[in-house]
Amino acid sequence: MGQQDWPQEIPQGSAQGRGWQVRILRRGWPFGAAEMRPADVGNDLAGLMLSSSSVLEDVNYTKIVPNRFIVEVNQENYAHNYQPIAGRIVQQWTERMLRRLMTANSRMGRREYRFGGRVTIEIRPVNNVSPSQARVIFRIDSDEPEPSTWGRPGTGAPCLQMLPAGPRFG
């Protein structure tokens, strides 16, 4: 896969969030020659989201999972299995990922996993992926402002302020 195979909108790395990662999903035997269907991709997306190579940990050991996904499938496969119901597929994948995250947190007994921001999923047809494969490009995109913006005028700087310990009236 060369640089020319990448969609133009995806930068190699990012100033916001984490750099892009890529995984190729394949249909397993005995279904290797069959088309990659939306249900297959949805199961793999949920697993990919929670894999140890996809998450980051914050100061409190909370695991931040990817929330920006681009799924690329073969053009013919896209036209036949994805395009007619693309909106519904994206909605179902998003719901499945949320359920998987909630189940993982429930099993841990605490809110250990969180999305990096609002979940967005996009499906694209490409001509350099076989019908039995899907390429998933993903990253963690934070909805929070970058720390470098704190010192700019109008954004305010973070600070700690010691208040006198006595009765206060508001």
Secondary structure as UniProt FT lines:
FT   HELIX           3..5
FT   TURN            8..9
FT   STRAND          21..26
FT   TURN            29..30
FT   TURN            32..33
FT   HELIX           38..50
FT   TURN            52..54
FT   STRAND          56..57
FT   TURN            59..60
FT   STRAND          63..65
FT   STRAND          68..74
FT   HELIX           75..77
FT   HELIX           78..82
FT   HELIX           83..85
FT   HELIX           86..108
FT   STRAND          113..115
FT   STRAND          120..126
FT   TURN            131..132
FT   STRAND          133..139
FT   HELIX           147..149
FT   TURN            150..151
FT   TURN            153..155
//
